[in-house]
């Protein structure tokens, strides 16, 4: 389920997955390995910093 409100400059997990052309498991993997950091939300409905999601894969780093 998509969160009703995502702050400006951030993406929900579903939006990040669609942007990266992957599924939600494809978002959880970089988070688990520290290449993408959650920027807020809840454990079940996190959101991520848009700039970090859109960064080239070599630049994905935990904030």
C-alpha positions as CSV (number, residue, x, y, z in Angstrom):
1,X,0.0,0.0,0.0
2,X,1.3,3.4,-1.0
3,X,1.6,6.0,1.8
4,X,-0.9,8.9,1.4
5,X,1.8,11.6,2.0
6,X,5.4,11.6,1.0
7,X,7.4,14.8,1.7
8,X,8.7,16.8,-1.3
9,X,12.1,15.6,-2.4
10,X,11.4,12.0,-1.3
11,X,9.9,8.9,-2.9
12,X,7.9,6.0,-1.5
13,X,9.3,2.5,-1.9
14,X,6.8,1.9,-4.7
15,X,7.9,5.1,-6.5
16,X,11.6,4.3,-6.1
17,X,11.0,0.7,-7.4
18,X,9.2,2.1,-10.5
19,X,11.9,4.7,-11.1
20,X,14.6,2.1,-10.9
21,X,12.5,-0.4,-13.0
22,X,12.6,-3.1,-10.3
23,X,10.3,-4.5,-7.7
24,X,10.2,-3.9,-4.0
25,X,12.7,-6.6,-3.3
26,X,15.1,-4.7,-5.6
27,X,14.8,-1.7,-3.2
28,X,15.2,-3.7,0.0
29,X,18.5,-5.2,-1.2
30,X,20.4,-1.9,-1.5
31,X,18.9,-0.8,1.8
32,X,20.0,-4.0,3.5
33,X,23.6,-3.6,2.1
34,X,23.8,0.0,3.1
35,X,23.8,1.5,-0.4
36,X,20.5,3.2,0.0
37,X,19.2,4.8,3.3
38,X,15.7,5.2,4.4
39,X,14.8,8.9,4.9
40,X,11.7,8.4,7.0
41,X,8.3,7.0,7.0
42,X,7.4,3.8,8.9
43,X,9.1,0.4,8.9
44,X,6.3,-0.9,6.7
45,X,6.0,2.2,4.5
46,X,9.5,3.9,4.2
47,X,10.4,6.7,1.9
48,X,13.8,7.5,0.4
49,X,15.6,10.7,-0.6
50,X,15.0,11.3,-4.3
51,X,18.5,12.4,-5.0
52,X,19.9,9.3,-3.5
53,X,17.5,7.0,-5.5
54,X,18.4,8.8,-8.7
55,X,22.2,8.7,-8.1
56,X,24.2,6.4,-10.3
57,X,24.5,2.9,-8.7
58,X,28.2,3.5,-7.9
59,X,27.3,6.5,-5.8
60,X,24.5,4.8,-3.7
61,X,25.8,5.3,-0.1
62,X,24.2,5.4,3.3
63,X,23.6,8.9,4.5
